[in-house]
Every structure is written in structure tokens, then in C-alpha cells.
């Protein structure tokens, strides 16, 4: 049964350009979108899908008639997709680290007494040690009391590791910045 409202399916003959693939893909999209209210037979959809898949395969296989520019464009698209996938992998890691740190900040905030153990946070900033790195032994204060006794140099070491400053005009203000970083909330 021919598709109502659609001309003949593009796709007869060899795939010769990206425009040809685009026409075939658009035809498939139109058929799929129209299927419900135009009573399009599944065999028509299947044939159209095969044409689009064949066209895409021909592009990847270097079908005759494609220029070097067409192949270079396809390579650029593939490279761009790989870059996006790599970036998404980094975003996924950062989200996991931030989630893990949120749990640790909450637990650290529950420390009522100064001698309660703190949970060290993972690095959230890029560069240096890398996102998700745990602090080296001895750099993260083990308790709230220890955090309240850190020197400027120890705060600088923490700032270097975490890739973020703990600003303040005094040592007490810098320690307060650290508390704001390691605790979800202060009592």
C-alpha cells in the first residue's frame, strides 16, 4: 500500500551524497510521524528504514561517488562525537565525586564534639591531583578540633590539594572558610 500524502520513496539508485542520505532520512521520519493517522503499512516503514541504514552504511564504507571532503566531514563528526563522549565521562565522574562529598559533608556536619572523626573530601576541581583524588595522608584534619588548630601553611597545603582557596583576613577567617568547605552546615 503506498504511503498516503507521500511521493515515491527516495532511495532508488546508489547513495551519492550526504544530501541523498538526508532526503532518505527525512522521508523515514515523515513516514514514522505519519504512521498513526495516515494508516501507513509497516512494510513501507521497514523499506524506508532499510534505505536509510544502507545509506549510512555506504557513507561509513566509503561508497563510490563520495568526495574526500564528504569523508573528511564524516571524520570530523565522528571526532566531535568522541570528544563529547569523553567530556560526558568527566562530567559523570564529577557528579559522582560531588555526590560522595555531599554525603561526607553531611556526616562531618553531624560531628557534635570536637574529637569526632571527619571524613576527608575528594578533590572536585580539575588539574593537579585530578577530580576524585583523595587527599594525601596527614593533610586533611582528622577532627573538628584539629581543623580549628590548622596553621596558615596547613591551610595553604589543603588549598593547593583541593585547587581552591580558603580566604580570610585572619587565620580564624581562613579556618571558617575551611569549615564552610568541609561541612554541609554548621551548628
N, C-alpha and C positions, 0 to 999 in steps of 0.2 A: 504494500500500500504506500503510495508516495506521500511525502510529508505535505500536509495542507499548509499553504501560505509560504512554502519554501521552494526555491528553484531547485534545479538539479544539484546534487551534492558536488561540491568542488572536489577535485582529487583524482580525476582521470589523468593518467599520464605520470611521468616522473616528477618528483619534488625538485624544483629548480631554485627556490629562493626562500628566505625567511617569510616573505610576503605570502608565498604559497602555503607555508605552514600556518601562518596567521589566519588566512582565509578558511583553511580546513578546521582550525581550532575554533574560530568564531562560529562556523556552521554547526559544529558539535555542541557548542554552548547554547546556541539558539534552539537546536533540537531538544536538548535536555531541558531547557527552561520552558519550552512549549509542550513538552510531552503530556502533561496532565490535561490541559484544556484543548489541545488540538488532536488528541487521540492518535499519537504517533506510535507506530509499531516498534517494539523492542529491536527487531531486526534492523530497522533503519538506524536506530541509535548505535547498535553494535557495529554496523558497517562504518558509520561516521567515526566511531571511536577507533576502529582499526586503521582508518585512513590517517588520523592524527598521530597514532602511535607509530605507524610506518614512516610518516613524515619526520617525526622526531628522531627515530632510529636512523633514518637516512642522513639527517643532519650530523648526528654523532659519528656515523660511519664514514663521513666524507663523501657523500653521494656526488656523482658526476654533475657538473653544472654549477657547483658552489665555488665561489671565488675564495682566494686566500683571505680577503677581507671578511667574508662570511665566517670562515673558520676562526679567524682571529677574534671576531666579535663573540663567537661561542666560547672561546677560551677565556676571554675577559669576563663573561658572565659566570663561567664555572669558577674562576679565581675569586670573583666577588662573593659568590655563594660560600666558598671555603672560608673566606675572611669573616663573613657574618657568622658562620658556624663556630669559628674559633672565638669570636667575641662573645657569642652567647654562652660558650663554655666558661669563659671568665666571669660573666655575669652570674651564671648559675653557682659558681664557687663562692663569689662574693655574697650572694644571698644566703647560702648555707652558713658561711662564717658569721654573717650578721645575725642570723637566727641562733646559732650556737652562743654567740656573745650575749645576745639578749637574755638567754637563759642564765648565763653566768652572772650578768649584771643583776638580774633579779635575785639570784642566790646570794650574791655579795651584799645586796641591799637588805637582806634578812639578817645579816650579821648585827646582832644587838650589842654584843660585848666586843671590846677592843681586841680580845685574843681569839676571836673566831677566825677560822681559816678563810682566806679569799680564794676565789677561783681565777687563775690567770686568764686574761682575754687573748684571743688570737689576733694577729695583725689584720687590719681591714684595709689598709692603704696599699696601693701598688708600689713597686720599686723596692729597693733594699732587700729585705728578707723575703718578700713576696707575700701575697694575700694568703691567709690561713696558717702562717707560721706561728708557732708557739714561742714565747719569749725564752731567751737563754736562762739556764738555771741561775737563781740568785738575783735576777734583775727585777722581777715583779714582787711587790711586798706581800709576804705571806699572810699578814693580818692587818686589820684596820689600824692598830697601834703602830705597826711598822710603817704603814702608809703615812701616818701622821708624823713620823720621825725622819722622813726622807730628806736628804740634803739636796741642794741645788744640782750638784753633779749627778746624783742618782735620778733626779727628775729629768735632767738632760739625757741621761742614758735611756730612760724609758721613752722620752720624746724621739730620740734617734731610732729606737727599735720600732715604735708604732708609727713613725712618719707623720707625727702631728705634735704641735707644741702644747705645753701646759703653761699658759701665760699667767702673768700676775706681776704686780709691782713689789711684792714681798714673797718670802718663802711660804708664808701662810696662804696667800692667794694662789700660788702655784700648786700647793697641796690641794686646795679647794678645787682647782681645775682638774687635778687628777681624780679626786673623788667624783666629780661630775662625769668623768670618763668611765670609771670602773663600777659605779653604782647606777642603778636604774632610777632610784630616788633616795633621798636622804631623810632620815627621821629627825 
